[in-house]
Amino acid sequence: MLLKNINRVIRPTFYFLFLTLFLASCGGKEAVKTIFQKRTPYEAYAHGLREAKLHRTTLGQAWLLAGQQALRDSVRVNLPFQETAYFRADKPTAGSYSFLAKHGELIDIKVTTRTQQDIKLFIDLFELSQTSPYETKHVAAADTTTLSLEYRVDENLPHLVRVQPELLHSGSYTITIITRPSLSFPVKGKNGKAIQSYWGAERDAGARRHEGVDIFASRGTPVLAAAKGIVSRVSNTPIGGKVVWLSDINNRQSLYYAHLDSQLVQAGQQVNIGDTLGLVGNTGNARGTVPHLHFGVYAFGQGAVDPFPFINDNRQQPTPVRVPEEQLGKWGRTAKNNITVRLAPTAKATAVTTLPKNTALQITGGAGNWFRVQLPNGLSGYLPQNSLESLTKPLRTEKLKTDVELVELPNMQAPPIALIKKDSTLAVVAIYAAYQLVKLTDGSYGWLLTTQS
């Protein structure tokens, strides 16, 4: 019934037109403006839930809360990154990943799904404030059909991507986050390996800092337009020697080419990516050095910025997911004593907690050789694959001395899910605190107080 209501509210064309006309007659222009305001796919879906009053239901509230919580509680990852995560129909969840992005990079996010039904998956990218830990700015959203987005970073800030499926669907998704350069490489036949002097290096005995990168190549190697734009200046200066300035209006920045052996364009000339602007040399204060191109980026209203992220094309591919995906969404248990749960899938990540052997965990995802897990108390993190084992074999069997009720979760407030009669035999498969996780004959699980067995 809930799914029927969601589909009825969120996707109807007739209802949308009727409501628009109704508001126009009742509320005038302001009401119509509200209807036609631009919303992201996520915002449109959340608005539909509220319009249908589904935000008052337990599942609707849980879905909205999961989206908000994801903005405050994300996994800090290093790029490139790939993870496969499982989501359940009966428990709304949202995955979120935060990372540091650099001015000039292109963030490339792609998601694939594995579900029994077609679903809507909402992918949103946010900038995170450096001053307030919970302040976010929405900067991009993926189309729900392509499940990919590309975003050019304009400031060195942490970013966060949130992935959340619509209600009442289960399955898994694989997210891949990489970065790419936003500009084409400015020297023909070369790549980032040819850069040998970087931003911030000392110049003139420390009197100034290097405001660019030096790309070394043979004299006469073509210097290329790294972006489409207009040549704004062609001149000869004491420091830069023969220089060319290219105005990249689309990205609100100017590109600076210095120490050229010769200039092959004129001011006012329009160029495309890959057009030759000049030839590598060592003019200006580079006279007597090995020929190279000094390349700089000057952001409008900001000045010189580090050009390395703009052209760094030596990017690694993410570590592929190597954990067995058939384990995702299932229960597991720790295979050893003193297993450390970490915030991220790396041995250097901050420790969350340490667990004894046979502790029950739900496997919610995997990255590389690490499982992402959630404890019964809601705490989550990552474990190495070899630290976890399936519940195929029971730890022991227990014969009940009296009738007992199994509960849904290992706490005193959890609701009962089954009444088990005296003398019944239960398979204990894992433990957590004062509770045992038992497997019933129908394959379902429940929790039993250790003192009741």
C-alpha positions in Angstrom: 0.0 0.0 0.0 2.8 2.3 0.8 4.6 1.7 -2.5 1.3 2.4 -4.3 0.9 5.7 -2.6 4.5 6.7 -3.4 4.0 5.9 -7.1 0.7 7.7 -7.2 2.1 10.9 -5.7 5.5 11.3 -7.2 4.9 10.4 -10.9 1.5 11.6 -11.9 1.2 14.2 -14.7 -2.5 14.9 -14.3 -2.3 15.6 -10.6 0.7 17.9 -11.2 -1.3 20.0 -13.8 -4.4 20.1 -11.7 -2.5 21.2 -8.6 -0.8 24.0 -10.6 -4.1 25.4 -11.8 -5.6 25.1 -8.3 -2.7 27.0 -6.7 -2.8 29.7 -9.4 -6.5 30.4 -8.6 -6.0 30.3 -4.9 -2.5 31.6 -4.2 -1.5 33.6 -7.3 1.9 33.9 -8.7 3.8 32.9 -5.5 2.0 29.6 -5.3 2.8 28.8 -9.0 6.4 29.8 -8.4 6.6 27.3 -5.6 5.4 24.5 -7.9 7.9 25.3 -10.7 10.9 25.9 -8.5 13.9 23.7 -9.6 14.4 20.7 -7.4 17.0 18.0 -7.5 15.7 14.5 -8.0 16.2 13.8 -4.3 14.3 17.0 -3.3 11.5 16.2 -5.7 11.1 12.7 -4.2 11.2 14.0 -0.6 8.6 16.7 -1.6 6.4 13.9 -2.9 6.6 12.0 0.3 5.5 15.1 2.3 2.7 15.9 -0.2 1.3 12.4 0.3 1.8 12.7 4.1 4.1 9.6 3.9 6.7 11.5 5.9 4.5 10.8 8.9 4.8 7.0 8.5 7.6 5.1 10.2 9.3 4.2 6.9 8.9 7.7 5.5 10.5 9.3 8.6 13.3 6.7 8.6 14.0 7.5 4.9 14.2 11.3 5.5 16.3 10.8 8.7 18.7 8.5 6.8 19.4 11.2 4.2 20.0 13.8 6.9 22.2 11.5 9.0 24.4 10.7 5.9 25.4 14.3 5.7 26.7 14.2 9.3 28.2 10.7 9.4 30.2 9.8 6.3 33.1 7.4 5.5 36.3 9.4 4.9 38.0 7.9 1.9 41.0 8.5 -0.3 40.5 8.8 -4.1 40.2 6.9 -6.3 37.7 4.7 -4.4 35.3 1.9 -5.1 32.7 0.2 -2.9 29.8 -2.1 -3.2 27.1 -1.6 -0.6 23.8 -3.4 0.1 20.5 -1.8 1.0 17.4 -3.4 2.5 13.8 -2.7 1.6 12.7 -2.8 5.2 15.4 -0.5 6.6 15.9 2.8 4.7 19.6 3.7 4.5 21.9 6.2 2.8 25.6 5.7 2.0 27.9 8.7 2.2 31.6 9.2 1.4 33.7 12.3 2.1 37.1 13.2 0.5 39.3 16.1 -0.1 39.1 17.6 -3.6 41.5 20.1 -5.1 40.7 23.2 -7.2 40.9 22.2 -10.9 40.1 18.6 -10.5 37.1 16.9 -12.1 35.2 14.6 -9.7 33.8 11.7 -11.7 31.2 9.6 -9.9 29.6 6.5 -11.4 27.1 4.1 -9.8 25.8 0.8 -11.0 23.0 -1.2 -9.4 22.1 -4.8 -9.0 18.4 -5.1 -8.1 15.4 -7.3 -9.0 13.4 -4.2 -10.0 14.2 -0.9 -11.6 14.7 1.7 -8.9 15.4 5.3 -8.4 18.8 6.0 -6.9 19.6 9.5 -5.8 23.2 10.7 -6.0 24.1 14.1 -4.6 27.4 15.9 -4.2 28.0 18.5 -1.4 30.8 20.8 -0.4 31.7 20.6 3.3 32.5 23.7 5.3 36.0 24.0 6.8 34.6 25.9 9.8 31.4 24.2 10.6 31.4 20.3 10.6 27.7 20.0 9.7 27.4 22.8 7.2 27.0 21.6 3.6 26.4 23.2 0.2 24.7 21.1 -2.5 26.8 21.5 -5.7 25.6 18.7 -8.1 23.1 15.9 -8.6 23.1 12.9 -10.9 20.4 12.0 -13.3 18.5 9.0 -11.9 18.7 7.3 -15.3 22.4 7.6 -16.0 23.6 7.4 -12.3 26.7 9.4 -13.0 27.9 13.0 -12.5 31.0 15.1 -13.2 31.8 18.2 -11.3 34.7 20.6 -11.6 36.1 21.7 -8.2 36.5 25.4 -7.7 38.0 25.4 -4.2 40.2 23.2 -2.1 37.5 21.8 0.2 36.2 18.4 1.5 33.4 17.1 -0.6 30.7 14.5 0.3 28.7 12.2 -2.0 25.4 10.7 -0.8 23.8 7.7 -2.3 20.2 6.8 -1.3 17.7 4.5 -2.9 13.9 5.1 -3.0 11.7 3.4 -0.5 10.8 -0.3 -0.4 13.5 -1.7 -2.6 16.5 -3.9 -1.9 19.6 -4.7 -3.8 23.2 -3.4 -4.0 25.1 -0.6 -5.7 28.7 -0.1 -6.7 30.1 3.4 -6.5 33.3 4.5 -8.2 34.8 7.9 -7.4 37.8 9.1 -9.3 39.3 12.5 -10.2 40.6 13.7 -13.6 42.3 16.8 -14.8 39.9 19.6 -16.0 42.5 20.8 -18.6 44.2 19.1 -21.4 48.0 18.7 -21.0 49.7 21.8 -22.4 52.8 20.2 -24.0 52.5 17.9 -27.0 53.5 14.3 -26.4 54.1 14.8 -22.6 52.2 14.1 -19.4 52.5 14.7 -15.7 55.8 12.8 -15.5 57.4 15.7 -17.4 56.6 18.1 -14.5 59.8 18.6 -12.4 59.2 21.9 -10.6 56.0 22.5 -8.6 53.9 25.2 -7.1 55.4 27.0 -4.1 59.0 26.2 -4.8 61.4 29.0 -3.8 62.6 31.5 -6.3 65.2 34.2 -6.1 66.7 32.9 -2.9 63.3 32.7 -1.2 62.2 36.2 -2.2 59.2 34.8 -4.0 57.4 31.5 -4.7 56.9 29.6 -7.9 53.4 30.4 -9.1 53.1 27.5 -11.5 54.6 24.3 -12.7 57.6 23.7 -15.1 57.1 21.1 -17.8 60.3 19.9 -19.4 60.5 19.1 -23.1 62.9 19.5 -26.0 63.3 22.9 -27.5 60.7 23.4 -30.2 58.1 21.0 -28.8 54.6 22.4 -29.5 52.9 24.1 -26.6 49.1 23.5 -26.8 45.9 25.2 -25.8 44.8 23.4 -22.6 41.2 24.8 -23.0 39.1 26.5 -25.6 39.4 30.3 -25.3 40.7 33.6 -26.7 44.3 34.6 -26.7 44.3 37.8 -24.5 47.9 38.8 -24.7 51.1 37.9 -26.5 54.2 39.7 -25.1 57.8 39.6 -24.1 58.7 40.2 -20.4 62.0 40.1 -18.4 60.8 37.2 -16.2 58.5 35.2 -18.5 60.3 35.9 -21.7 58.1 35.2 -24.6 54.6 34.6 -23.1 51.1 33.8 -24.2 48.0 34.4 -22.1 44.8 32.4 -22.9 41.5 33.5 -21.5 39.4 30.4 -20.5 36.1 32.3 -20.1 34.0 29.2 -19.6 35.9 28.3 -16.4 36.6 31.9 -15.3 40.3 31.7 -15.5 43.4 32.7 -17.5 46.2 30.3 -18.6 49.7 31.5 -18.7 52.5 30.1 -20.9 56.0 31.4 -20.4 59.6 30.9 -21.6 58.5 30.1 -25.1 61.1 29.9 -27.8 58.5 31.4 -30.2 54.8 32.5 -30.2 52.6 31.3 -33.0 49.3 33.1 -32.1 48.1 36.7 -31.9 46.0 38.5 -29.4 42.3 38.2 -30.0 42.7 34.8 -31.8 40.2 32.1 -30.9 41.7 28.7 -30.2 40.4 25.2 -29.5 41.9 22.5 -27.2 45.0 21.2 -28.8 45.8 24.2 -31.0 49.5 25.2 -31.0 50.2 28.4 -29.2 54.0 28.4 -29.4 57.1 26.3 -29.0 59.0 25.2 -25.8 62.1 27.3 -25.1 64.0 29.0 -22.2 63.5 32.7 -22.7 63.3 35.4 -20.0 64.8 34.5 -16.6 65.0 30.9 -17.7 67.9 31.7 -20.1 70.7 29.2 -19.6 68.4 26.5 -18.1 67.0 23.4 -19.8 64.1 24.3 -22.1 60.7 24.0 -20.4 57.3 25.5 -20.3 56.2 27.5 -17.2 52.5 26.9 -17.0 50.2 28.9 -14.7 46.5 29.2 -13.9 45.0 32.5 -12.7 41.4 32.2 -11.4 39.3 35.3 -12.0 39.1 37.4 -8.9 41.5 35.1 -7.0 44.9 35.2 -8.7 47.4 32.4 -9.2 46.3 28.9 -8.1 48.2 25.6 -8.1 47.9 24.3 -11.7 49.0 20.8 -10.9 45.5 19.4 -10.2 44.2 21.0 -13.4 46.6 18.9 -15.6 47.7 16.0 -13.5 46.9 13.0 -15.8 48.8 10.4 -13.8 45.8 9.1 -12.0 45.4 5.7 -10.4 42.4 3.4 -10.8 40.5 2.4 -7.7 41.2 -0.9 -5.9 38.4 -3.2 -7.2 36.0 -4.8 -4.7 37.4 -8.2 -3.9 35.2 -9.4 -1.1 32.6 -12.0 -2.0 29.5 -10.0 -2.9 27.2 -12.9 -2.1 27.9 -12.1 1.6 26.5 -8.6 1.4 23.3 -8.1 3.4 23.9 -11.2 5.5 25.0 -11.8 9.1 28.6 -12.7 9.9 30.8 -13.1 12.9 34.3 -12.2 13.9 36.7 -15.0 13.3 39.4 -14.0 15.8 39.8 -12.2 19.1 40.6 -8.5 19.4 39.4 -7.6 15.9 39.6 -3.8 15.3 36.8 -2.1 13.4 38.1 1.0 11.5 36.5 4.1 10.1 37.8 3.4 6.6 39.0 0.4 4.6 42.7 0.8 5.5 44.9 -0.4 8.3 45.9 3.2 9.0 42.3 4.4 9.6 41.1 5.4 13.0 39.9 2.5 15.2 36.2 2.5 16.1 36.1 -0.4 18.5 37.7 -3.8 19.2 35.6 -7.0 19.2 35.9 -10.4 20.7 35.6 -13.6 18.7 32.2 -14.7 17.4 30.7 -11.2 17.7 27.6 -10.8 15.4 27.8 -8.3 12.6 25.7 -7.4 9.6 27.7 -7.2 6.3 26.6 -4.0 4.6 29.3 -3.5 1.9 32.8 -4.1 0.7 35.8 -2.1 -0.5 38.9 -3.8 -1.7 39.6 -6.7 0.7 37.6 -5.1 3.5 34.0 -5.8 4.6 31.9 -2.9 5.7 29.9 -4.0 8.8 27.3 -2.8 11.3 27.1 -3.9 14.9 23.7 -4.6 16.4 24.0 -1.2 18.3 24.2 0.7 15.0 28.0 1.3 15.1 29.6 0.7 11.7 33.1 0.4 10.2 35.4 -1.8 8.2 37.1 -5.2 8.9 39.6 -7.1 6.8 38.0 -9.9 4.9 39.9 -12.6 6.8 38.6 -11.3 10.1 35.0 -12.3 9.3 33.4 -15.6 8.8 29.9 -16.7 7.6 27.3 -18.3 9.9 27.2 -21.6 8.0 28.3 -23.6 10.9 26.7 -23.0 14.4 28.9 -22.4 17.4 26.8 -24.8 19.4 23.2 -26.0 20.0 21.1 -25.1 23.0 18.2 -27.1 24.4 15.7 -24.8 26.0 14.7 -25.5 29.6 11.6 -23.4 29.4 9.5 -21.4 26.9 11.3 -18.3 25.7 10.6 -15.4 23.4 13.1 -14.5 20.7 13.5 -10.8 20.2 14.3 -8.7 17.1 17.4 -7.0 18.5 19.8 -7.6 21.4 18.4 -5.2 23.9 15.7 -5.2 26.6 13.3 -2.9 24.6 13.3 -5.0 21.5 9.9 -6.5 20.3 9.4 -10.3 20.4 9.4 -12.1 17.1 8.8 -15.7 18.0 7.8 -17.9 21.0 10.0 -21.0 21.2 8.7 -23.9 23.3 10.5 -25.8 26.1 12.9 -28.6 25.0 13.3 -27.0 21.5 16.9 -27.1 20.2 18.3 -23.9 18.8 21.5 -23.3 16.8 23.6 -20.5 18.3 25.5 -18.8 15.5 27.0 -15.6 17.1 27.0 -13.5 20.2 26.7 -9.9 21.2 26.9 -8.6 24.8 24.5 -10.7 26.9 22.7 -12.1 23.9 23.0 -15.0 21.5 22.0 -14.9 17.9 20.1 -18.0 17.0 19.0 -19.4 13.6 15.5 -20.8 13.3 14.5 -23.7 11.1 13.0 -21.3 8.5 16.3 -19.6 8.1 15.4 -16.5 10.0 17.3 -15.1 13.0 16.4 -13.9 16.5 18.1 -12.9 19.7 18.1 -14.8 23.0 19.3 -13.7 26.4 22.2 -16.0 27.4 20.6 -16.6 30.8 17.4 -18.0 29.1 19.2 -20.8 27.3 
